[in-house]
């Protein structure tokens, strides 16, 4: 197969880990397929969040639409009439601090049901909401004025009270869920959409994350929201027959936020096994990372990040400007 497969190992880069003798999880993980099929390693500059990296990766420009509005696009939520989008992530509000809640999948269903049962509080704002993995959701609604400016995960930050009906919903959920609630961030309306590089066409994007798929939607890619990691691979295999594919592995980032080093290593090794099963005959593969996520602190790392290619497009070990990667790779076909 000649169509190119782009594989995002979200949050791959990491801190040196004392539990690994000072090595990083991806340096310890056994990934023979990656080493065999994509032997050329280079570096580029990471960005603080996935949407910031991906928009520049595929267009050469940082996004001018906030994260929640991008995610609303992927989830098919109404963003007409200048509606506002809010990304809602599980959190505990303790006094003046928002503590972001990771590893609460066992409460995700109850959290979602609690939000639904209290959504009547927003009836005057015509709300629409979609839930996705780990108890997260995006809500859009009619709202006047500027979006709230709040802290963003994964680092705990100051609690900014949310005015109006949405704030009432947040506090009612906290009351019903023994403190667990959701808190908005990345809020805003649709902004300018930069066009993709001319070489970026005919793509299919596959992910469990509306963040990645939101960027893909604005670039005209076909998108598939697939929760289970293993289910993404056969779909990507089929899509690769018709054009290039962007395949996103958000689990790498998630286990880093949970500070679960063994899980991060295990999921990287599992991904490598699935890549070998489904893509052994693919001749053009690109692995890349958008940022680091530390298994030591659970926080994002804005650092240089590695990428690997199956063909010698750039000099091994070279630092390549982020906007040069995709045109350089697709320009060889």
Backbone torsions as a table, in degrees:
resi	resn	phi	psi	omega
1	UNK	NA	134.0	-176.2
2	UNK	-102.3	-22.5	176.6
3	UNK	-59.0	143.8	-172.9
4	UNK	-86.3	136.1	175.6
5	UNK	-104.5	116.8	177.0
6	UNK	-100.5	119.9	-175.3
7	UNK	-115.5	112.7	178.8
8	UNK	-93.4	114.0	172.8
9	UNK	-93.9	87.4	-170.2
10	UNK	-61.3	126.6	177.4
11	UNK	69.3	25.5	-176.1
12	UNK	-60.5	-48.2	-177.3
13	UNK	-60.4	155.6	-170.3
14	UNK	-156.1	173.8	171.8
15	UNK	-83.3	151.8	167.2
16	UNK	-55.4	133.6	-170.4
17	UNK	-109.8	120.1	179.6
18	UNK	-57.3	-32.6	-179.6
19	UNK	-70.1	-15.0	-179.5
20	UNK	-112.6	23.4	-179.6
21	UNK	66.3	29.8	179.0
22	UNK	88.2	0.1	176.5
23	UNK	-88.4	168.6	177.8
24	UNK	-99.3	155.4	-177.6
25	UNK	-54.0	-42.4	-177.7
26	UNK	-72.8	-18.2	175.1
27	UNK	-78.3	-22.4	-179.7
28	UNK	-93.7	-33.6	-176.5
29	UNK	-58.9	139.0	177.2
30	UNK	-84.9	107.1	-177.8
31	UNK	-130.2	68.7	-176.3
32	UNK	-64.5	-31.6	-179.7
33	UNK	-65.8	-45.1	178.7
34	UNK	-58.3	-46.2	-176.9
35	UNK	-65.7	-33.8	-178.5
36	UNK	-79.8	-41.8	-172.6
37	UNK	-90.2	-23.3	-179.2
38	UNK	-133.2	72.2	-171.2
39	UNK	-80.6	-7.7	-175.3
40	UNK	-97.9	113.1	-178.1
41	UNK	-107.2	131.5	174.3
42	UNK	-128.3	-175.6	-179.6
43	UNK	-134.2	153.9	171.6
44	UNK	-145.5	-179.8	-177.5
45	UNK	-91.5	123.6	177.3
46	UNK	-75.3	164.4	175.8
47	UNK	-123.2	163.4	-171.8
48	UNK	-68.7	-27.3	-178.8
49	UNK	-140.8	158.1	-174.2
50	UNK	-57.2	-45.5	-175.8
51	UNK	-65.7	-31.6	178.3
52	UNK	-66.8	-42.4	179.8
53	UNK	-68.5	-50.0	-172.6
54	UNK	-64.5	-39.7	-179.3
55	UNK	-63.2	-40.8	178.8
56	UNK	-72.7	-35.3	178.4
57	UNK	-60.0	-42.3	-174.4
58	UNK	-99.5	-14.3	-178.0
59	UNK	-126.2	-20.4	-175.0
60	UNK	89.1	1.4	-177.1
61	UNK	-133.1	145.9	170.9
62	UNK	-68.9	155.2	-178.1
63	UNK	-71.7	152.1	174.6
64	UNK	-116.5	14.9	172.3
65	UNK	-116.0	131.2	-178.2
66	UNK	-65.8	161.2	-172.7
67	UNK	-56.7	-47.5	-176.9
68	UNK	-60.8	-38.2	179.7
69	UNK	-69.1	-36.2	174.2
70	UNK	-63.4	-45.0	-179.0
71	UNK	-64.4	-36.7	177.6
72	UNK	-61.0	-34.6	177.4
73	UNK	-62.0	-45.0	-178.7
74	UNK	-67.3	-32.8	-176.6
75	UNK	-88.3	-1.6	177.3
76	UNK	73.4	26.4	-180.0
77	UNK	-84.3	152.9	-176.5
78	UNK	-71.4	117.3	175.8
79	UNK	-118.2	19.9	179.1
80	UNK	-77.6	171.4	175.5
81	UNK	55.6	32.4	175.8
82	UNK	62.0	35.4	179.5
83	UNK	-68.8	156.6	-178.4
84	UNK	-101.2	142.7	176.1
85	UNK	-113.4	143.6	179.7
86	UNK	-133.2	124.0	171.3
87	UNK	-82.7	125.7	-179.0
88	UNK	-110.9	119.7	179.2
89	UNK	-119.7	145.4	179.3
90	UNK	-58.9	139.3	-177.0
91	UNK	-161.0	161.3	169.0
92	UNK	-114.3	132.7	176.8
93	UNK	-102.3	114.0	-175.6
94	UNK	-120.6	97.1	-178.7
95	UNK	66.2	-113.0	-177.3
96	UNK	-102.4	13.0	-173.9
97	UNK	-126.2	140.8	171.0
98	UNK	-98.5	119.0	176.4
99	UNK	-103.8	110.9	-178.8
100	UNK	-69.8	137.0	-173.0
101	UNK	-103.8	110.6	173.1
102	UNK	-106.6	157.6	178.6
103	UNK	69.5	32.9	179.4
104	UNK	-111.8	28.9	-178.7
105	UNK	-58.6	-29.8	-179.7
106	UNK	-68.9	-14.4	177.7
107	UNK	-110.4	1.2	-173.5
108	UNK	-62.0	-43.1	-178.6
109	UNK	-64.3	-43.5	178.8
110	UNK	-65.9	-37.5	178.0
111	UNK	-63.2	-44.8	178.4
112	UNK	-62.2	-42.7	179.5
113	UNK	-65.1	-37.3	178.3
114	UNK	-64.7	-41.6	177.8
115	UNK	-63.7	-45.2	-179.9
116	UNK	-60.2	-42.3	-176.0
117	UNK	-69.9	-19.7	179.5
118	UNK	-107.3	6.7	-176.0
119	UNK	-66.8	-16.4	177.3
120	UNK	-57.9	-23.2	178.9
121	UNK	-62.3	-20.5	-178.6
122	UNK	-103.9	11.8	-173.6
123	UNK	-55.2	-33.5	-178.7
124	UNK	-72.0	-7.2	-176.3
125	UNK	-113.8	10.4	178.2
126	UNK	50.3	59.6	-174.7
127	UNK	-75.0	150.2	166.5
128	UNK	-129.6	138.8	-178.2
129	UNK	-139.9	143.6	173.6
130	UNK	-132.3	135.3	178.2
131	UNK	-101.0	151.0	174.0
132	UNK	-141.1	-151.6	-167.5
133	UNK	-67.8	153.4	170.6
134	UNK	63.7	27.3	178.1
135	UNK	77.1	12.8	-178.4
136	UNK	-90.2	158.9	-179.2
137	UNK	-156.7	167.3	171.8
138	UNK	-128.7	135.6	177.4
139	UNK	-123.8	139.2	172.5
140	UNK	-121.4	147.9	-179.5
141	UNK	-164.1	165.2	174.6
142	UNK	-70.9	126.7	-178.3
143	UNK	-154.2	134.7	178.5
144	UNK	-92.7	163.0	173.6
145	UNK	80.8	-169.1	-177.7
146	UNK	-83.5	153.1	177.0
147	UNK	-69.6	152.7	176.1
148	UNK	-66.8	142.9	177.1
149	UNK	-101.8	109.9	-174.7
150	UNK	-126.5	166.6	174.9
151	UNK	-69.7	158.7	-177.8
152	UNK	-121.7	144.4	176.4
153	UNK	-68.8	163.2	12.1
154	UNK	-91.1	-9.3	-175.0
155	UNK	-80.9	129.1	176.2
156	UNK	-56.6	146.0	-176.4
157	UNK	-146.7	-178.5	-177.4
158	UNK	-67.9	143.1	177.3
159	UNK	-82.3	120.1	174.2
160	UNK	-106.6	113.8	179.9
161	UNK	-57.5	137.7	-179.9
162	UNK	-96.3	122.3	-175.2
163	UNK	-74.8	156.3	169.4
164	UNK	76.9	-157.4	-172.2
165	UNK	-64.6	-35.0	179.4
166	UNK	-64.9	-39.9	175.5
167	UNK	-62.8	-37.9	177.0
168	UNK	-63.0	-40.6	178.9
169	UNK	-62.8	-44.8	-178.8
170	UNK	-58.9	-45.8	-177.1
171	UNK	-73.5	-31.7	177.4
172	UNK	-68.3	-40.0	177.1
173	UNK	-63.9	-42.2	178.0
174	UNK	-60.0	-39.7	178.8
175	UNK	-65.0	-42.2	-176.8
176	UNK	-77.1	-23.6	-174.0
177	UNK	-108.7	22.9	177.8
178	UNK	55.8	41.0	175.1
179	UNK	105.4	-29.5	178.7
180	UNK	-74.2	131.0	178.6
181	UNK	-146.6	-163.3	172.8
182	UNK	-124.0	155.4	-177.9
183	UNK	-138.7	138.0	-174.5
184	UNK	-85.1	148.0	174.1
185	UNK	-158.1	168.7	-178.7
186	UNK	60.4	29.9	-170.1
187	UNK	-79.1	153.1	174.2
188	UNK	155.7	-173.0	-177.9
189	UNK	-109.9	169.6	178.4
190	UNK	-62.9	138.1	177.1
191	UNK	-121.7	-160.6	-179.2
192	UNK	-65.2	137.9	177.0
193	UNK	-109.2	118.6	177.6
194	UNK	-79.7	139.6	178.0
195	UNK	-73.1	153.0	177.2
196	UNK	-71.7	165.1	170.8
197	UNK	-55.6	147.0	-179.7
198	UNK	-56.0	-27.8	179.8
199	UNK	-76.8	-11.0	-177.8
200	UNK	-92.3	93.2	178.5
201	UNK	-151.0	152.1	178.8
202	UNK	74.8	15.9	-177.2
203	UNK	-77.3	149.9	164.1
204	UNK	-117.5	133.2	179.7
205	UNK	-112.6	134.1	-176.7
206	UNK	-132.1	125.6	-174.5
207	UNK	-164.4	165.0	168.6
208	UNK	-98.9	4.7	-172.6
209	UNK	-114.1	120.9	174.5
210	UNK	-68.4	-13.3	175.5
211	UNK	-65.2	-56.3	178.8
212	UNK	-62.3	-41.9	-177.6
213	UNK	-72.2	-25.9	174.7
214	UNK	-64.8	-44.3	174.9
215	UNK	-61.7	-45.1	-179.2
216	UNK	-59.8	-39.6	179.6
217	UNK	-61.4	-44.9	-179.3
218	UNK	-65.8	-20.9	-179.7
219	UNK	-93.8	3.5	177.0
220	UNK	82.6	15.9	178.1
221	UNK	-79.6	151.7	166.9
222	UNK	-72.1	139.1	-176.7
223	UNK	-125.4	149.8	175.0
224	UNK	-136.8	119.2	176.3
225	UNK	-91.5	110.8	-173.6
226	UNK	-128.1	111.9	-173.6
227	UNK	-66.2	-46.1	-172.5
228	UNK	-84.8	130.2	-177.3
229	UNK	-56.1	-49.3	-175.4
230	UNK	-61.5	-29.8	-177.7
231	UNK	-74.3	-16.2	-178.8
232	UNK	-74.4	-26.7	-171.8
233	UNK	-71.9	-48.6	177.2
234	UNK	-63.5	-33.7	177.2
235	UNK	-66.1	-41.9	177.6
236	UNK	-64.5	-38.3	178.2
237	UNK	-58.6	-45.9	-179.7
238	UNK	-67.3	-42.6	-177.6
239	UNK	-65.4	-29.2	-176.7
240	UNK	-68.0	-17.9	176.0
241	UNK	-67.5	-26.3	-173.0
242	UNK	-104.2	-12.2	-178.9
243	UNK	169.9	-179.0	179.3
244	UNK	-66.2	154.9	-176.3
245	UNK	-129.7	138.3	171.6
246	UNK	-109.4	113.4	-175.6
247	UNK	-114.3	122.0	-170.1
248	UNK	-112.2	129.9	179.3
249	UNK	-113.7	87.6	-177.3
250	UNK	-75.5	-19.2	-177.7
251	UNK	-61.0	-31.8	179.8
252	UNK	-58.8	-43.4	178.1
253	UNK	-68.5	-42.3	-175.6
254	UNK	-61.5	-45.7	-179.6
255	UNK	-67.6	-27.4	175.5
256	UNK	-67.2	-43.3	177.2
257	UNK	-60.4	-34.4	178.5
258	UNK	-77.2	-4.7	-178.3
259	UNK	58.3	39.0	-178.4
260	UNK	-107.8	85.6	-177.0
261	UNK	-59.2	-46.6	179.2
262	UNK	-59.4	-37.9	178.8
263	UNK	-66.9	-38.6	179.7
264	UNK	-64.0	-44.5	177.7
265	UNK	-62.9	-44.5	-177.3
266	UNK	-63.8	-40.5	-177.7
267	UNK	-71.3	-34.3	175.3
268	UNK	-63.2	-41.3	179.4
269	UNK	-68.9	-36.5	177.9
270	UNK	-67.1	-41.7	176.4
271	UNK	-59.1	-42.0	-179.8
272	UNK	-62.6	-40.0	177.9
273	UNK	-64.5	-41.3	178.9
274	UNK	-68.3	-37.4	176.4
275	UNK	-60.8	-43.1	178.9
276	UNK	-64.6	-36.8	-178.9
277	UNK	-67.8	-40.3	-170.7
278	UNK	-103.0	-22.2	-169.5
279	UNK	-129.2	28.0	-177.6
280	UNK	-64.4	-27.6	-178.2
281	UNK	-94.1	2.2	-179.9
282	UNK	-79.3	131.1	-174.4
283	UNK	-97.7	-12.8	-178.2
284	UNK	-128.9	102.5	-178.9
285	UNK	-128.6	137.6	175.9
286	UNK	-126.0	122.4	169.9
287	UNK	-101.9	139.5	177.0
288	UNK	-150.9	161.7	177.1
289	UNK	-123.4	148.4	-177.8
290	UNK	-95.8	-29.4	-179.4
291	UNK	-166.3	177.5	170.7
292	UNK	-97.4	152.6	169.9
293	UNK	-136.0	121.2	-170.0
294	UNK	-82.5	125.8	170.4
295	UNK	-74.0	-11.0	179.1
296	UNK	-84.6	-45.0	-176.3
297	UNK	-109.7	-19.1	-175.3
298	UNK	80.8	4.5	-174.7
299	UNK	-104.0	159.7	175.8
300	UNK	-69.6	149.0	177.3
301	UNK	-121.4	119.9	176.6
302	UNK	-92.0	92.1	-172.6
303	UNK	-140.0	170.9	170.5
304	UNK	-63.0	142.7	-176.2
305	UNK	-127.1	149.0	-178.7
306	UNK	-83.4	155.4	164.0
307	UNK	-143.4	153.6	-175.1
308	UNK	-127.6	144.0	177.5
309	UNK	-129.6	154.3	177.6
310	UNK	-80.3	-22.0	-179.3
311	UNK	-117.9	151.6	-176.3
312	UNK	-80.1	69.4	-178.3
313	UNK	-73.1	-38.5	179.7
314	UNK	-122.4	170.8	176.7
315	UNK	-71.9	134.3	177.9
316	UNK	-57.3	133.5	-179.1
317	UNK	83.3	-4.9	-177.8
318	UNK	-68.8	147.2	169.5
319	UNK	-93.4	116.0	-174.4
320	UNK	-107.9	132.2	176.5
321	UNK	-60.3	137.9	-174.8
322	UNK	-52.8	-45.1	-179.0
323	UNK	-69.8	-7.5	-178.7
324	UNK	-92.5	-12.5	-170.3
325	UNK	-69.0	-57.0	-175.2
326	UNK	-64.4	-47.8	176.8
327	UNK	-60.6	-35.0	178.1
328	UNK	-66.1	-40.8	-179.0
329	UNK	-72.9	-50.0	-176.8
330	UNK	-74.0	-18.2	177.8
331	UNK	-71.0	-14.2	-178.6
332	UNK	-86.6	-6.2	-178.6
333	UNK	-103.6	NA	NA
